[in-house]
Amino acid sequence: MAQTSFIVDANTAELLQKLQVTFGVSTNAAVIRRALALANVAARHAGDDKTVVIKGGGEDASREETVLLAG
């Protein structure tokens, strides 16, 4: 049977609340679905070194964030 709940610490609970606002959703489940979809896109576009570079549209390159997906 699939696990349908889990315990989160205070920092994770706070992050889930912030991401509800960022993603425009009202439940932690919706946050997790969006986060998994985003992780899937990042994984598909990662380079051979398993990194992706994230930057908002129109933002200066100095705002880029490089994320290592493995390691």
PDB file of N, H, CA, C and O in Angstrom:
ATOM      1  N   MET A   1       0.841  -1.176   0.000  1.00  0.00           N
ATOM      2  CA  MET A   1       0.000   0.000   0.000  1.00  0.00           C
ATOM      3  C   MET A   1       0.894   1.250   0.000  1.00  0.00           C
ATOM      4  O   MET A   1       1.917   1.286   0.683  1.00  0.00           O
ATOM      5  N   ALA A   2       0.508   2.248  -0.753  1.00  0.00           N
ATOM      6  H   ALA A   2      -0.323   2.218  -1.308  1.00  0.00           H
ATOM      7  CA  ALA A   2       1.282   3.485  -0.850  1.00  0.00           C
ATOM      8  C   ALA A   2       1.142   4.311   0.423  1.00  0.00           C
ATOM      9  O   ALA A   2       0.078   4.357   1.039  1.00  0.00           O
ATOM     10  N   GLN A   3       2.218   4.947   0.794  1.00  0.00           N
ATOM     11  H   GLN A   3       3.083   4.909   0.293  1.00  0.00           H
ATOM     12  CA  GLN A   3       2.192   5.823   1.960  1.00  0.00           C
ATOM     13  C   GLN A   3       1.440   7.087   1.594  1.00  0.00           C
ATOM     14  O   GLN A   3       1.703   7.684   0.550  1.00  0.00           O
ATOM     15  N   THR A   4       0.514   7.500   2.430  1.00  0.00           N
ATOM     16  H   THR A   4       0.300   7.016   3.278  1.00  0.00           H
ATOM     17  CA  THR A   4      -0.283   8.690   2.142  1.00  0.00           C
ATOM     18  C   THR A   4      -0.024   9.841   3.098  1.00  0.00           C
ATOM     19  O   THR A   4      -0.617  10.910   2.955  1.00  0.00           O
ATOM     20  N   SER A   5       0.859   9.634   4.076  1.00  0.00           N
ATOM     21  H   SER A   5       1.340   8.766   4.192  1.00  0.00           H
ATOM     22  CA  SER A   5       1.194  10.715   4.995  1.00  0.00           C
ATOM     23  C   SER A   5       2.622  10.531   5.493  1.00  0.00           C
ATOM     24  O   SER A   5       3.186   9.439   5.429  1.00  0.00           O
ATOM     25  N   PHE A   6       3.184  11.613   5.985  1.00  0.00           N
ATOM     26  H   PHE A   6       2.726  12.501   6.037  1.00  0.00           H
ATOM     27  CA  PHE A   6       4.513  11.557   6.562  1.00  0.00           C
ATOM     28  C   PHE A   6       4.662  12.717   7.533  1.00  0.00           C
ATOM     29  O   PHE A   6       3.919  13.696   7.471  1.00  0.00           O
ATOM     30  N   ILE A   7       5.621  12.595   8.418  1.00  0.00           N
ATOM     31  H   ILE A   7       6.224  11.799   8.468  1.00  0.00           H
ATOM     32  CA  ILE A   7       5.873  13.620   9.425  1.00  0.00           C
ATOM     33  C   ILE A   7       6.944  14.567   8.898  1.00  0.00           C
ATOM     34  O   ILE A   7       7.962  14.129   8.361  1.00  0.00           O
ATOM     35  N   VAL A   8       6.707  15.875   9.053  1.00  0.00           N
ATOM     36  H   VAL A   8       5.880  16.231   9.489  1.00  0.00           H
ATOM     37  CA  VAL A   8       7.685  16.874   8.623  1.00  0.00           C
ATOM     38  C   VAL A   8       8.136  17.682   9.833  1.00  0.00           C
ATOM     39  O   VAL A   8       7.387  17.861  10.793  1.00  0.00           O
ATOM     40  N   ASP A   9       9.371  18.164   9.769  1.00  0.00           N
ATOM     41  H   ASP A   9       9.980  18.019   8.990  1.00  0.00           H
ATOM     42  CA  ASP A   9       9.866  19.014  10.852  1.00  0.00           C
ATOM     43  C   ASP A   9       9.372  20.445  10.647  1.00  0.00           C
ATOM     44  O   ASP A   9       8.734  20.747   9.638  1.00  0.00           O
ATOM     45  N   ALA A  10       9.663  21.310  11.592  1.00  0.00           N
ATOM     46  H   ALA A  10      10.182  21.065  12.411  1.00  0.00           H
ATOM     47  CA  ALA A  10       9.177  22.687  11.551  1.00  0.00           C
ATOM     48  C   ALA A  10       9.686  23.446  10.323  1.00  0.00           C
ATOM     49  O   ALA A  10       8.945  24.226   9.725  1.00  0.00           O
ATOM     50  N   ASN A  11      10.947  23.220   9.948  1.00  0.00           N
ATOM     51  H   ASN A  11      11.549  22.587  10.434  1.00  0.00           H
ATOM     52  CA  ASN A  11      11.504  23.916   8.777  1.00  0.00           C
ATOM     53  C   ASN A  11      10.799  23.485   7.496  1.00  0.00           C
ATOM     54  O   ASN A  11      10.516  24.314   6.631  1.00  0.00           O
ATOM     55  N   THR A  12      10.519  22.202   7.376  1.00  0.00           N
ATOM     56  H   THR A  12      10.750  21.529   8.079  1.00  0.00           H
ATOM     57  CA  THR A  12       9.824  21.705   6.183  1.00  0.00           C
ATOM     58  C   THR A  12       8.399  22.225   6.146  1.00  0.00           C
ATOM     59  O   THR A  12       7.910  22.600   5.080  1.00  0.00           O
ATOM     60  N   ALA A  13       7.724  22.256   7.283  1.00  0.00           N
ATOM     61  H   ALA A  13       8.121  21.951   8.148  1.00  0.00           H
ATOM     62  CA  ALA A  13       6.355  22.777   7.345  1.00  0.00           C
ATOM     63  C   ALA A  13       6.317  24.241   6.921  1.00  0.00           C
ATOM     64  O   ALA A  13       5.410  24.660   6.202  1.00  0.00           O
ATOM     65  N   GLU A  14       7.301  25.017   7.365  1.00  0.00           N
ATOM     66  H   GLU A  14       8.039  24.677   7.949  1.00  0.00           H
ATOM     67  CA  GLU A  14       7.374  26.431   6.981  1.00  0.00           C
ATOM     68  C   GLU A  14       7.610  26.573   5.478  1.00  0.00           C
ATOM     69  O   GLU A  14       6.997  27.420   4.828  1.00  0.00           O
ATOM     70  N   LEU A  15       8.492  25.749   4.930  1.00  0.00           N
ATOM     71  H   LEU A  15       8.990  25.061   5.458  1.00  0.00           H
ATOM     72  CA  LEU A  15       8.759  25.789   3.496  1.00  0.00           C
ATOM     73  C   LEU A  15       7.508  25.405   2.698  1.00  0.00           C
ATOM     74  O   LEU A  15       7.199  26.038   1.688  1.00  0.00           O
ATOM     75  N   LEU A  16       6.800  24.389   3.139  1.00  0.00           N
ATOM     76  H   LEU A  16       7.050  23.875   3.959  1.00  0.00           H
ATOM     77  CA  LEU A  16       5.558  24.000   2.459  1.00  0.00           C
ATOM     78  C   LEU A  16       4.565  25.156   2.429  1.00  0.00           C
ATOM     79  O   LEU A  16       3.913  25.390   1.412  1.00  0.00           O
ATOM     80  N   GLN A  17       4.447  25.883   3.546  1.00  0.00           N
ATOM     81  H   GLN A  17       4.976  25.693   4.373  1.00  0.00           H
ATOM     82  CA  GLN A  17       3.537  27.031   3.605  1.00  0.00           C
ATOM     83  C   GLN A  17       3.969  28.128   2.624  1.00  0.00           C
ATOM     84  O   GLN A  17       3.133  28.706   1.929  1.00  0.00           O
ATOM     85  N   LYS A  18       5.268  28.412   2.570  1.00  0.00           N
ATOM     86  H   LYS A  18       5.948  27.943   3.134  1.00  0.00           H
ATOM     87  CA  LYS A  18       5.768  29.430   1.639  1.00  0.00           C
ATOM     88  C   LYS A  18       5.518  29.019   0.193  1.00  0.00           C
ATOM     89  O   LYS A  18       5.143  29.843  -0.640  1.00  0.00           O
ATOM     90  N   LEU A  19       5.731  27.728  -0.099  1.00  0.00           N
ATOM     91  H   LEU A  19       6.035  27.058   0.578  1.00  0.00           H
ATOM     92  CA  LEU A  19       5.539  27.260  -1.472  1.00  0.00           C
ATOM     93  C   LEU A  19       4.070  27.227  -1.869  1.00  0.00           C
ATOM     94  O   LEU A  19       3.757  27.330  -3.055  1.00  0.00           O
ATOM     95  N   GLN A  20       3.164  27.088  -0.909  1.00  0.00           N
ATOM     96  H   GLN A  20       3.419  27.005   0.054  1.00  0.00           H
ATOM     97  CA  GLN A  20       1.743  27.192  -1.239  1.00  0.00           C
ATOM     98  C   GLN A  20       1.458  28.563  -1.843  1.00  0.00           C
ATOM     99  O   GLN A  20       0.725  28.676  -2.826  1.00  0.00           O
ATOM    100  N   VAL A  21       2.040  29.601  -1.252  1.00  0.00           N
ATOM    101  H   VAL A  21       2.635  29.509  -0.453  1.00  0.00           H
ATOM    102  CA  VAL A  21       1.859  30.960  -1.760  1.00  0.00           C
ATOM    103  C   VAL A  21       2.537  31.106  -3.120  1.00  0.00           C
ATOM    104  O   VAL A  21       1.938  31.614  -4.067  1.00  0.00           O
ATOM    105  N   THR A  22       3.788  30.657  -3.211  1.00  0.00           N
ATOM    106  H   THR A  22       4.274  30.244  -2.441  1.00  0.00           H
ATOM    107  CA  THR A  22       4.552  30.782  -4.458  1.00  0.00           C
ATOM    108  C   THR A  22       3.853  30.074  -5.611  1.00  0.00           C
ATOM    109  O   THR A  22       3.759  30.620  -6.710  1.00  0.00           O
ATOM    110  N   PHE A  23       3.361  28.858  -5.365  1.00  0.00           N
ATOM    111  H   PHE A  23       3.437  28.415  -4.472  1.00  0.00           H
ATOM    112  CA  PHE A  23       2.721  28.066  -6.412  1.00  0.00           C
ATOM    113  C   PHE A  23       1.245  28.412  -6.594  1.00  0.00           C
ATOM    114  O   PHE A  23       0.623  27.966  -7.558  1.00  0.00           O
ATOM    115  N   GLY A  24       0.684  29.194  -5.688  1.00  0.00           N
ATOM    116  H   GLY A  24       1.190  29.556  -4.905  1.00  0.00           H
ATOM    117  CA  GLY A  24      -0.726  29.563  -5.792  1.00  0.00           C
ATOM    118  C   GLY A  24      -1.671  28.394  -5.551  1.00  0.00           C
ATOM    119  O   GLY A  24      -2.697  28.265  -6.220  1.00  0.00           O
ATOM    120  N   VAL A  25      -1.317  27.543  -4.590  1.00  0.00           N
ATOM    121  H   VAL A  25      -0.484  27.648  -4.047  1.00  0.00           H
ATOM    122  CA  VAL A  25      -2.151  26.382  -4.269  1.00  0.00           C
ATOM    123  C   VAL A  25      -2.508  26.428  -2.782  1.00  0.00           C
ATOM    124  O   VAL A  25      -1.958  27.230  -2.028  1.00  0.00           O
ATOM    125  N   SER A  26      -3.436  25.559  -2.372  1.00  0.00           N
ATOM    126  H   SER A  26      -3.883  24.908  -2.985  1.00  0.00           H
ATOM    127  CA  SER A  26      -3.920  25.639  -0.997  1.00  0.00           C
ATOM    128  C   SER A  26      -3.637  24.408  -0.143  1.00  0.00           C
ATOM    129  O   SER A  26      -4.039  24.359   1.019  1.00  0.00           O
ATOM    130  N   THR A  27      -2.954  23.419  -0.702  1.00  0.00           N
ATOM    131  H   THR A  27      -2.627  23.459  -1.647  1.00  0.00           H
ATOM    132  CA  THR A  27      -2.665  22.219   0.086  1.00  0.00           C
ATOM    133  C   THR A  27      -1.202  21.804  -0.065  1.00  0.00           C
ATOM    134  O   THR A  27      -0.548  22.116  -1.059  1.00  0.00           O
ATOM    135  N   ASN A  28      -0.713  21.099   0.939  1.00  0.00           N
ATOM    136  H   ASN A  28      -1.245  20.844   1.747  1.00  0.00           H
ATOM    137  CA  ASN A  28       0.650  20.573   0.863  1.00  0.00           C
ATOM    138  C   ASN A  28       0.768  19.537  -0.250  1.00  0.00           C
ATOM    139  O   ASN A  28       1.809  19.437  -0.900  1.00  0.00           O
ATOM    140  N   ALA A  29      -0.289  18.774  -0.469  1.00  0.00           N
ATOM    141  H   ALA A  29      -1.134  18.856   0.058  1.00  0.00           H
ATOM    142  CA  ALA A  29      -0.268  17.778  -1.546  1.00  0.00           C
ATOM    143  C   ALA A  29      -0.060  18.452  -2.900  1.00  0.00           C
ATOM    144  O   ALA A  29       0.681  17.948  -3.744  1.00  0.00           O
ATOM    145  N   ALA A  30      -0.718  19.592  -3.102  1.00  0.00           N
ATOM    146  H   ALA A  30      -1.320  20.001  -2.417  1.00  0.00           H
ATOM    147  CA  ALA A  30      -0.553  20.318  -4.362  1.00  0.00           C
ATOM    148  C   ALA A  30       0.864  20.851  -4.495  1.00  0.00           C
ATOM    149  O   ALA A  30       1.431  20.842  -5.587  1.00  0.00           O
ATOM    150  N   VAL A  31       1.446  21.320  -3.385  1.00  0.00           N
ATOM    151  H   VAL A  31       0.985  21.327  -2.498  1.00  0.00           H
ATOM    152  CA  VAL A  31       2.838  21.783  -3.401  1.00  0.00           C
ATOM    153  C   VAL A  31       3.748  20.635  -3.822  1.00  0.00           C
ATOM    154  O   VAL A  31       4.614  20.807  -4.680  1.00  0.00           O
ATOM    155  N   ILE A  32       3.555  19.477  -3.226  1.00  0.00           N
ATOM    156  H   ILE A  32       2.851  19.337  -2.529  1.00  0.00           H
ATOM    157  CA  ILE A  32       4.404  18.330  -3.534  1.00  0.00           C
ATOM    158  C   ILE A  32       4.254  17.920  -4.990  1.00  0.00           C
ATOM    159  O   ILE A  32       5.248  17.593  -5.637  1.00  0.00           O
ATOM    160  N   ARG A  33       3.030  17.930  -5.524  1.00  0.00           N
ATOM    161  H   ARG A  33       2.222  18.195  -4.998  1.00  0.00           H
ATOM    162  CA  ARG A  33       2.829  17.605  -6.947  1.00  0.00           C
ATOM    163  C   ARG A  33       3.579  18.587  -7.836  1.00  0.00           C
ATOM    164  O   ARG A  33       4.243  18.177  -8.788  1.00  0.00           O
ATOM    165  N   ARG A  34       3.482  19.885  -7.534  1.00  0.00           N
ATOM    166  H   ARG A  34       2.943  20.218  -6.761  1.00  0.00           H
ATOM    167  CA  ARG A  34       4.175  20.897  -8.343  1.00  0.00           C
ATOM    168  C   ARG A  34       5.688  20.745  -8.223  1.00  0.00           C
ATOM    169  O   ARG A  34       6.408  20.851  -9.216  1.00  0.00           O
ATOM    170  N   ALA A  35       6.162  20.500  -7.020  1.00  0.00           N
ATOM    171  H   ALA A  35       5.577  20.413  -6.213  1.00  0.00           H
ATOM    172  CA  ALA A  35       7.599  20.347  -6.801  1.00  0.00           C
ATOM    173  C   ALA A  35       8.138  19.131  -7.546  1.00  0.00           C
ATOM    174  O   ALA A  35       9.232  19.182  -8.110  1.00  0.00           O
ATOM    175  N   LEU A  36       7.378  18.044  -7.551  1.00  0.00           N
ATOM    176  H   LEU A  36       6.490  18.002  -7.093  1.00  0.00           H
ATOM    177  CA  LEU A  36       7.800  16.855  -8.294  1.00  0.00           C
ATOM    178  C   LEU A  36       7.806  17.117  -9.792  1.00  0.00           C
ATOM    179  O   LEU A  36       8.708  16.662 -10.495  1.00  0.00           O
ATOM    180  N   ALA A  37       6.813  17.842 -10.290  1.00  0.00           N
ATOM    181  H   ALA A  37       6.080  18.211  -9.719  1.00  0.00           H
ATOM    182  CA  ALA A  37       6.788  18.178 -11.715  1.00  0.00           C
ATOM    183  C   ALA A  37       7.988  19.046 -12.083  1.00  0.00           C
ATOM    184  O   ALA A  37       8.604  18.845 -13.131  1.00  0.00           O
ATOM    185  N   LEU A  38       8.321  20.008 -11.225  1.00  0.00           N
ATOM    186  H   LEU A  38       7.821  20.170 -10.374  1.00  0.00           H
ATOM    187  CA  LEU A  38       9.481  20.862 -11.456  1.00  0.00           C
ATOM    188  C   LEU A  38      10.768  20.050 -11.414  1.00  0.00           C
ATOM    189  O   LEU A  38      11.656  20.251 -12.242  1.00  0.00           O
ATOM    190  N   ALA A  39      10.874  19.135 -10.457  1.00  0.00           N
ATOM    191  H   ALA A  39      10.153  18.972  -9.784  1.00  0.00           H
ATOM    192  CA  ALA A  39      12.055  18.280 -10.369  1.00  0.00           C
ATOM    193  C   ALA A  39      12.191  17.401 -11.604  1.00  0.00           C
ATOM    194  O   ALA A  39      13.304  17.149 -12.067  1.00  0.00           O
ATOM    195  N   ASN A  40      11.073  16.935 -12.140  1.00  0.00           N
ATOM    196  H   ASN A  40      10.169  17.140 -11.764  1.00  0.00           H
ATOM    197  CA  ASN A  40      11.105  16.119 -13.349  1.00  0.00           C
ATOM    198  C   ASN A  40      11.632  16.920 -14.539  1.00  0.00           C
ATOM    199  O   ASN A  40      12.441  16.415 -15.316  1.00  0.00           O
ATOM    200  N   VAL A  41      11.183  18.148 -14.682  1.00  0.00           N
ATOM    201  H   VAL A  41      10.525  18.558 -14.050  1.00  0.00           H
ATOM    202  CA  VAL A  41      11.675  19.008 -15.768  1.00  0.00           C
ATOM    203  C   VAL A  41      13.172  19.248 -15.593  1.00  0.00           C
ATOM    204  O   VAL A  41      13.935  19.143 -16.554  1.00  0.00           O
ATOM    205  N   ALA A  42      13.591  19.570 -14.377  1.00  0.00           N
ATOM    206  H   ALA A  42      12.971  19.656 -13.597  1.00  0.00           H
ATOM    207  CA  ALA A  42      15.019  19.807 -14.116  1.00  0.00           C
ATOM    208  C   ALA A  42      15.841  18.569 -14.444  1.00  0.00           C
ATOM    209  O   ALA A  42      16.903  18.677 -15.058  1.00  0.00           O
ATOM    210  N   ALA A  43      15.368  17.406 -14.046  1.00  0.00           N
ATOM    211  H   ALA A  43      14.506  17.319 -13.547  1.00  0.00           H
ATOM    212  CA  ALA A  43      16.115  16.163 -14.294  1.00  0.00           C
ATOM    213  C   ALA A  43      16.238  15.878 -15.787  1.00  0.00           C
ATOM    214  O   ALA A  43      17.279  15.407 -16.245  1.00  0.00           O
ATOM    215  N   ARG A  44      15.187  16.158 -16.542  1.00  0.00           N
ATOM    216  H   ARG A  44      14.342  16.540 -16.170  1.00  0.00           H
ATOM    217  CA  ARG A  44      15.231  15.907 -17.988  1.00  0.00           C
ATOM    218  C   ARG A  44      16.187  16.841 -18.713  1.00  0.00           C
ATOM    219  O   ARG A  44      16.705  16.502 -19.777  1.00  0.00           O
ATOM    220  N   HIS A  45      16.422  18.020 -18.137  1.00  0.00           N
ATOM    221  H   HIS A  45      16.001  18.295 -17.272  1.00  0.00           H
ATOM    222  CA  HIS A  45      17.266  19.011 -18.801  1.00  0.00           C
ATOM    223  C   HIS A  45      18.656  19.140 -18.200  1.00  0.00           C
ATOM    224  O   HIS A  45      19.446  19.976 -18.639  1.00  0.00           O
ATOM    225  N   ALA A  46      18.957  18.335 -17.219  1.00  0.00           N
ATOM    226  H   ALA A  46      18.315  17.656 -16.862  1.00  0.00           H
ATOM    227  CA  ALA A  46      20.271  18.402 -16.575  1.00  0.00           C
ATOM    228  C   ALA A  46      21.359  17.984 -17.563  1.00  0.00           C
ATOM    229  O   ALA A  46      21.150  17.110 -18.403  1.00  0.00           O
ATOM    230  N   GLY A  47      22.501  18.614 -17.447  1.00  0.00           N
ATOM    231  H   GLY A  47      22.670  19.324 -16.764  1.00  0.00           H
ATOM    232  CA  GLY A  47      23.635  18.265 -18.293  1.00  0.00           C
ATOM    233  C   GLY A  47      24.281  16.976 -17.838  1.00  0.00           C
ATOM    234  O   GLY A  47      23.830  16.342 -16.885  1.00  0.00           O
ATOM    235  N   ASP A  48      25.339  16.596 -18.526  1.00  0.00           N
ATOM    236  H   ASP A  48      25.705  17.111 -19.301  1.00  0.00           H
ATOM    237  CA  ASP A  48      26.065  15.376 -18.178  1.00  0.00           C
ATOM    238  C   ASP A  48      26.598  15.427 -16.748  1.00  0.00           C
ATOM    239  O   ASP A  48      26.766  14.390 -16.107  1.00  0.00           O
ATOM    240  N   ASP A  49      26.863  16.635 -16.250  1.00  0.00           N
ATOM    241  H   ASP A  49      26.727  17.478 -16.770  1.00  0.00           H
ATOM    242  CA  ASP A  49      27.364  16.787 -14.885  1.00  0.00           C
ATOM    243  C   ASP A  49      26.240  16.831 -13.850  1.00  0.00           C
ATOM    244  O   ASP A  49      26.480  17.089 -12.671  1.00  0.00           O
ATOM    245  N   LYS A  50      25.010  16.576 -14.306  1.00  0.00           N
ATOM    246  H   LYS A  50      24.815  16.366 -15.265  1.00  0.00           H
ATOM    247  CA  LYS A  50      23.818  16.538 -13.441  1.00  0.00           C
ATOM    248  C   LYS A  50      23.522  17.883 -12.784  1.00  0.00           C
ATOM    249  O   LYS A  50      23.049  17.930 -11.648  1.00  0.00           O
ATOM    250  N   THR A  51      23.800  18.976 -13.496  1.00  0.00           N
ATOM    251  H   THR A  51      24.184  18.937 -14.418  1.00  0.00           H
ATOM    252  CA  THR A  51      23.460  20.294 -12.982  1.00  0.00           C
ATOM    253  C   THR A  51      22.458  20.965 -13.911  1.00  0.00           C
ATOM    254  O   THR A  51      22.388  20.674 -15.105  1.00  0.00           O
ATOM    255  N   VAL A  52      21.687  21.870 -13.323  1.00  0.00           N
ATOM    256  H   VAL A  52      21.744  22.106 -12.353  1.00  0.00           H
ATOM    257  CA  VAL A  52      20.814  22.744 -14.083  1.00  0.00           C
ATOM    258  C   VAL A  52      21.060  24.166 -13.593  1.00  0.00           C
ATOM    259  O   VAL A  52      21.459  24.376 -12.447  1.00  0.00           O
ATOM    260  N   VAL A  53      20.820  25.130 -14.459  1.00  0.00           N
ATOM    261  H   VAL A  53      20.496  24.960 -15.390  1.00  0.00           H
ATOM    262  CA  VAL A  53      20.948  26.538 -14.097  1.00  0.00           C
ATOM    263  C   VAL A  53      19.557  27.142 -14.161  1.00  0.00           C
ATOM    264  O   VAL A  53      18.864  27.032 -15.172  1.00  0.00           O
ATOM    265  N   ILE A  54      19.158  27.779 -13.071  1.00  0.00           N
ATOM    266  H   ILE A  54      19.721  27.868 -12.250  1.00  0.00           H
ATOM    267  CA  ILE A  54      17.819  28.364 -12.982  1.00  0.00           C
ATOM    268  C   ILE A  54      17.950  29.872 -12.933  1.00  0.00           C
ATOM    269  O   ILE A  54      18.760  30.424 -12.189  1.00  0.00           O
ATOM    270  N   LYS A  55      17.123  30.531 -13.754  1.00  0.00           N
ATOM    271  H   LYS A  55      16.465  30.082 -14.358  1.00  0.00           H
ATOM    272  CA  LYS A  55      17.098  31.988 -13.802  1.00  0.00           C
ATOM    273  C   LYS A  55      15.716  32.391 -14.280  1.00  0.00           C
ATOM    274  O   LYS A  55      15.160  31.754 -15.175  1.00  0.00           O
ATOM    275  N   GLY A  56      15.165  33.419 -13.707  1.00  0.00           N
ATOM    276  H   GLY A  56      15.617  33.937 -12.980  1.00  0.00           H
ATOM    277  CA  GLY A  56      13.871  33.910 -14.150  1.00  0.00           C
ATOM    278  C   GLY A  56      13.982  34.596 -15.489  1.00  0.00           C
ATOM    279  O   GLY A  56      15.022  35.163 -15.823  1.00  0.00           O
ATOM    280  N   GLY A  57      12.914  34.545 -16.254  1.00  0.00           N
ATOM    281  H   GLY A  57      12.069  34.084 -15.983  1.00  0.00           H
ATOM    282  CA  GLY A  57      12.877  35.228 -17.543  1.00  0.00           C
ATOM    283  C   GLY A  57      13.152  36.707 -17.392  1.00  0.00           C
ATOM    284  O   GLY A  57      12.549  37.374 -16.550  1.00  0.00           O
ATOM    285  N   GLY A  58      14.046  37.216 -18.190  1.00  0.00           N
ATOM    286  H   GLY A  58      14.535  36.675 -18.874  1.00  0.00           H
ATOM    287  CA  GLY A  58      14.375  38.637 -18.151  1.00  0.00           C
ATOM    288  C   GLY A  58      15.318  39.042 -17.038  1.00  0.00           C
ATOM    289  O   GLY A  58      15.705  40.207 -16.947  1.00  0.00           O
ATOM    290  N   GLU A  59      15.701  38.084 -16.177  1.00  0.00           N
ATOM    291  H   GLU A  59      15.387  37.138 -16.251  1.00  0.00           H
ATOM    292  CA  GLU A  59      16.621  38.412 -15.095  1.00  0.00           C
ATOM    293  C   GLU A  59      18.055  38.454 -15.597  1.00  0.00           C
ATOM    294  O   GLU A  59      18.418  37.783 -16.563  1.00  0.00           O
ATOM    295  N   ASP A  60      18.850  39.253 -14.921  1.00  0.00           N
ATOM    296  H   ASP A  60      18.555  39.798 -14.137  1.00  0.00           H
ATOM    297  CA  ASP A  60      20.269  39.337 -15.217  1.00  0.00           C
ATOM    298  C   ASP A  60      20.949  38.009 -14.891  1.00  0.00           C
ATOM    299  O   ASP A  60      20.542  37.308 -13.965  1.00  0.00           O
ATOM    300  N   ALA A  61      21.984  37.669 -15.653  1.00  0.00           N
ATOM    301  H   ALA A  61      22.315  38.238 -16.406  1.00  0.00           H
ATOM    302  CA  ALA A  61      22.709  36.410 -15.447  1.00  0.00           C
ATOM    303  C   ALA A  61      23.301  36.307 -14.041  1.00  0.00           C
ATOM    304  O   ALA A  61      23.555  35.201 -13.563  1.00  0.00           O
ATOM    305  N   SER A  62      23.522  37.423 -13.384  1.00  0.00           N
ATOM    306  H   SER A  62      23.316  38.321 -13.772  1.00  0.00           H
ATOM    307  CA  SER A  62      24.077  37.387 -12.028  1.00  0.00           C
ATOM    308  C   SER A  62      23.093  36.764 -11.031  1.00  0.00           C
ATOM    309  O   SER A  62      23.479  36.434  -9.910  1.00  0.00           O
ATOM    310  N   ARG A  63      21.831  36.603 -11.429  1.00  0.00           N
ATOM    311  H   ARG A  63      21.518  36.872 -12.340  1.00  0.00           H
ATOM    312  CA  ARG A  63      20.818  36.006 -10.546  1.00  0.00           C
ATOM    313  C   ARG A  63      20.673  34.505 -10.787  1.00  0.00           C
ATOM    314  O   ARG A  63      19.810  33.869 -10.181  1.00  0.00           O
ATOM    315  N   GLU A  64      21.496  33.931 -11.657  1.00  0.00           N
ATOM    316  H   GLU A  64      22.197  34.448 -12.149  1.00  0.00           H
ATOM    317  CA  GLU A  64      21.423  32.507 -11.934  1.00  0.00           C
ATOM    318  C   GLU A  64      21.773  31.687 -10.697  1.00  0.00           C
ATOM    319  O   GLU A  64      22.624  32.074  -9.896  1.00  0.00           O
ATOM    320  N   GLU A  65      21.103  30.553 -10.560  1.00  0.00           N
ATOM    321  H   GLU A  65      20.412  30.239 -11.211  1.00  0.00           H
ATOM    322  CA  GLU A  65      21.403  29.604  -9.489  1.00  0.00           C
ATOM    323  C   GLU A  65      21.723  28.276 -10.166  1.00  0.00           C
ATOM    324  O   GLU A  65      20.917  27.771 -10.948  1.00  0.00           O
ATOM    325  N   THR A  66      22.881  27.709  -9.876  1.00  0.00           N
ATOM    326  H   THR A  66      23.535  28.119  -9.240  1.00  0.00           H
ATOM    327  CA  THR A  66      23.245  26.391 -10.387  1.00  0.00           C
ATOM    328  C   THR A  66      22.902  25.368  -9.325  1.00  0.00           C
ATOM    329  O   THR A  66      23.282  25.510  -8.163  1.00  0.00           O
ATOM    330  N   VAL A  67      22.174  24.325  -9.736  1.00  0.00           N
ATOM    331  H   VAL A  67      21.865  24.209 -10.680  1.00  0.00           H
ATOM    332  CA  VAL A  67      21.728  23.292  -8.804  1.00  0.00           C
ATOM    333  C   VAL A  67      22.300  21.963  -9.237  1.00  0.00           C
ATOM    334  O   VAL A  67      22.149  21.558 -10.390  1.00  0.00           O
ATOM    335  N   LEU A  68      22.960  21.278  -8.309  1.00  0.00           N
ATOM    336  H   LEU A  68      23.083  21.607  -7.373  1.00  0.00           H
ATOM    337  CA  LEU A  68      23.489  19.935  -8.553  1.00  0.00           C
ATOM    338  C   LEU A  68      22.412  18.921  -8.162  1.00  0.00           C
ATOM    339  O   LEU A  68      21.996  18.880  -7.004  1.00  0.00           O
ATOM    340  N   LEU A  69      21.961  18.110  -9.108  1.00  0.00           N
ATOM    341  H   LEU A  69      22.299  18.144 -10.048  1.00  0.00           H
ATOM    342  CA  LEU A  69      20.888  17.171  -8.849  1.00  0.00           C
ATOM    343  C   LEU A  69      21.362  15.851  -8.256  1.00  0.00           C
ATOM    344  O   LEU A  69      20.575  15.146  -7.625  1.00  0.00           O
ATOM    345  N   ALA A  70      22.594  15.512  -8.438  1.00  0.00           N
ATOM    346  H   ALA A  70      23.233  16.085  -8.950  1.00  0.00           H
ATOM    347  CA  ALA A  70      23.119  14.239  -7.931  1.00  0.00           C
ATOM    348  C   ALA A  70      24.448  14.501  -7.232  1.00  0.00           C
ATOM    349  O   ALA A  70      25.194  15.410  -7.598  1.00  0.00           O
ATOM    350  N   GLY A  71      24.723  13.696  -6.232  1.00  0.00           N
ATOM    351  H   GLY A  71      24.118  12.958  -5.935  1.00  0.00           H
ATOM    352  CA  GLY A  71      26.019  13.805  -5.600  1.00  0.00           C
ATOM    353  C   GLY A  71      26.019  14.108  -4.156  1.00  0.00           C
ATOM    354  O   GLY A  71      27.083  14.216  -3.548  1.00  0.00           O
TER     355      GLY A  71
END
